[in-house]
Amino acid sequence: MIITITRTVILYIFVTLGIRLMGKRQIGEMQPNELVVTLLISEIAAIPLQDTSQPILDGVVAIFTLVILEIIISVIAMKSITVRKLMNGKSAVIIKNGVVDQQAMKNVRMTVLDLVELLRGQNVFDISTVAFAVLEVNGNLSILLKSSEQPATSGDLKLNKEAAVLPLPVISDGKLINESLKALETDSVKIKKILDDNNTVIENVFLMTMDRDAKFTLIKKRSNK
């Protein structure tokens, strides 16, 4: 009995420490690779608990091997868009300009009932009110209502609402995202001109988003000095 309790406490501490080191979020917010590592850790931790003949050190080593592997992959994914897409997948635009993209739904194996359920989870009960809906890699649905359906603000009392537009990330951690440029019907030359006007270069940009009206948000990398 004492041995079982001791092993349980030790594994509990090391599993908690491992998850803490990964700095991960709630289950519903995890990326696919993060969820896989979490499930594997739980399975590995269960083995020495169920079989006391198994050395507890083996379980601890396996757990921290997975944690280190996840941290390495996360760092690589931060620097490489290709690795990020390979490990985590990419977002899918399900509704674009108020039109449901049926092919995109087929690609992600989403049914109409799935879409309706996700919309209800965002307090949207009429699909016709949605301008854009993006299925994120963690399974959440991000929506942008049509301008006529968006809540009024104090600014709207003086200015007419513009058509709803969807900003897309065009630069991530110093790298151009060609898919976004194509979706926005722009190119790297126009992006470079905007950067020149803001006295910066692509390599120094942490994040840049832009919409079809060429409205952009620019966040530069922080200096390590």
CORTALIN-V349630 format. One record per run of one state. SS is the DSSP state (2 for helix, 1 for strand, 0 for the rest). FROM is the first residue (numbers start at 1). LEN is the number of residues. If there is no record, write none. Layout:
ss:from:len
SS:FROM:LEN
SS:FROM:LEN
This chain:
ss:from:len
0:1:1
2:2:21
0:23:4
2:27:3
0:30:2
2:32:19
0:51:5
2:56:24
0:80:1
2:81:8
0:89:3
1:92:5
0:97:2
1:99:2
0:101:1
2:102:6
0:108:4
2:112:10
0:122:5
2:127:3
1:130:6
0:136:5
1:141:5
0:146:1
2:147:3
0:150:4
2:154:4
0:158:10
1:168:5
0:173:2
1:175:2
0:177:1
2:178:6
0:184:4
2:188:10
0:198:4
2:202:3
1:205:6
0:211:5
1:216:5
0:221:5
